[in-house]
Amino acid sequence: VQFAGTIDWSTFTTTPAQLAAKKNADAEEQYTLRLELQQNGNQLDRTFITLQEDDVTAGFDFNYDLSKITNKGANIYSLIATDNEPIEAAGNVLPMEENMVIPVGVIIKTAGEYTFAMPDGTAGIEVQIIDYQTGETTNLLFGDYTINLPKGTFDNRFALMVKPDKVATSVENIGD
């Protein structure tokens, strides 16, 4: 199949990862996380990660995972390990496991300050972004991660640490 042109993903109301996850109606539990790359409060790009309990692997799963189509500006994607080169994924459906580490790549076209954010929240699960170069770890459940990046491709610098167990996000007065 061959076509010319671009696809405007912003017009879709359901994410590719959500569509893939819906194909498995028997999945016991699933969470979809949207990780955005932002600059000055504006979304530049996004990637989706869905965690579910059934029928998927950490490798590339046809009918579930969605390869990234890079755009002209900044790009963000998760990386799927293969026997050859890793696959850049716009939508990555993964098995739900304890303390998962998901490599995240970015392509930066212009040096500057960039923010990693989860504007839809984390569904109450703990999601940390790890910056292997600086050694910083930021819990995205409680806030964004902002950093100055030079122009370039960074496939080995960032990762998400996902702990699928729900955590308390606030404390309420329950009473005596």
C-alpha positions in Angstrom: 0.0 0.0 0.0 1.4 3.4 -0.9 0.0 6.9 -0.4 1.3 10.4 -0.4 0.4 13.1 2.0 0.1 13.5 5.8 -2.4 12.3 8.4 -3.8 14.8 10.9 -4.1 12.6 14.0 -5.7 15.4 16.0 -9.0 14.9 14.2 -9.4 11.4 15.7 -11.5 11.2 18.8 -10.2 7.8 19.8 -6.4 7.1 20.1 -4.8 4.4 18.0 -3.8 2.6 21.2 -7.4 2.7 22.5 -8.7 1.3 19.2 -6.2 -1.5 19.4 -7.0 -2.3 23.0 -10.8 -2.3 22.2 -10.1 -5.3 19.8 -9.6 -7.4 22.9 -12.9 -7.2 24.7 -11.8 -9.9 27.1 -8.9 -8.0 28.6 -9.5 -7.9 32.4 -7.9 -4.6 33.1 -6.2 -1.9 31.0 -4.9 1.7 31.3 -4.0 4.1 28.4 -1.4 6.7 29.1 -0.8 9.7 26.8 2.7 11.1 27.1 3.1 14.5 25.5 6.2 16.5 24.4 5.4 20.2 25.0 7.1 23.5 24.5 5.7 26.8 26.0 2.6 24.9 27.1 1.8 23.8 23.5 1.7 20.1 22.5 4.3 19.3 19.9 3.7 15.6 19.7 2.4 12.6 21.7 2.7 8.9 22.2 0.2 6.4 23.7 1.0 3.5 25.9 -1.7 1.0 26.9 -1.2 -1.6 29.6 -3.4 -4.6 29.6 -3.5 -8.1 31.0 -4.2 -10.3 28.0 -2.9 -11.2 24.5 0.1 -8.8 24.1 3.8 -9.0 24.4 6.6 -6.5 25.0 7.6 -6.9 21.3 5.8 -5.5 18.3 2.2 -7.0 18.1 0.4 -6.6 14.8 -3.2 -5.3 15.3 -2.2 -3.7 18.6 0.9 -1.6 18.2 1.2 1.4 15.8 4.4 2.5 14.2 5.3 6.1 14.4 5.1 8.4 11.4 7.5 11.1 12.1 6.4 14.7 11.6 8.4 17.8 10.6 8.8 19.1 14.1 9.6 17.5 17.4 8.7 13.9 17.9 8.1 11.6 20.9 7.6 7.8 20.7 8.1 4.7 22.8 10.6 2.2 21.5 9.7 -1.5 20.9 12.6 -3.9 21.0 13.0 -6.2 18.0 15.7 -8.6 16.7 16.9 -5.8 14.5 16.4 -2.0 15.0 13.9 -0.9 17.6 10.6 0.3 16.3 9.4 3.8 17.0 5.8 3.5 18.2 3.0 6.1 18.3 0.8 3.5 20.1 2.3 0.7 22.2 0.1 -1.9 23.8 2.1 -3.7 26.5 1.4 -6.5 29.0 0.8 -5.2 32.5 3.8 -6.1 34.6 5.4 -4.8 37.9 7.9 -2.0 37.5 7.9 -1.9 33.7 10.6 0.2 32.1 9.5 1.6 28.7 12.2 3.3 26.6 11.1 6.7 25.2 12.7 8.5 22.3 12.5 12.1 21.2 13.6 13.9 18.1 14.4 17.6 18.7 14.6 19.9 15.7 15.4 23.1 17.6 17.3 23.4 20.8 15.3 24.7 23.7 13.2 24.0 26.8 10.8 21.0 26.5 8.3 19.4 28.8 7.2 15.8 29.2 3.6 15.8 30.5 0.7 13.5 31.0 -2.3 15.9 30.6 -4.9 13.1 31.0 -3.3 12.0 34.2 -2.0 8.5 35.0 -5.2 6.7 35.9 -3.9 6.6 39.5 -0.9 4.4 38.6 2.7 5.6 39.3 4.5 6.7 36.2 8.0 8.1 36.5 10.2 9.6 33.7 13.8 8.7 34.0 16.5 10.9 32.4 19.5 8.6 32.2 21.9 11.5 31.3 21.1 13.7 34.3 20.1 10.9 36.7 16.8 12.6 37.4 13.5 10.8 38.0 10.2 12.7 38.1 6.9 11.2 39.1 4.4 12.3 36.4 1.6 11.5 38.7 2.4 14.7 40.6 3.9 17.0 37.9 5.7 17.5 34.6 9.4 17.1 33.7 11.0 20.1 32.0 14.5 20.1 30.5 16.7 22.0 28.0 17.5 19.8 25.1 19.9 20.4 22.2 18.9 19.5 18.6 19.2 15.8 18.0 17.7 12.3 18.3 17.6 10.8 21.8 16.7 7.1 21.8 18.6 6.0 24.9 18.2 9.0 27.2 14.6 8.7 28.5 12.4 5.9 29.8 9.1 5.6 31.7 9.0 3.5 34.9 5.4 2.3 35.3 4.1 0.6 38.4 0.6 -0.5 37.5 -0.6 -0.7 41.2 -2.9 2.2 42.0 -1.5 4.7 44.5 -3.1 7.4 46.6 -3.1 10.7 44.9 -4.7 12.8 47.7 -5.6 12.5 51.3 -9.1 13.1 52.4 -10.4 13.4 56.0 -12.4 10.3 56.5 -13.6 11.2 60.0 -13.3 9.7 63.4 
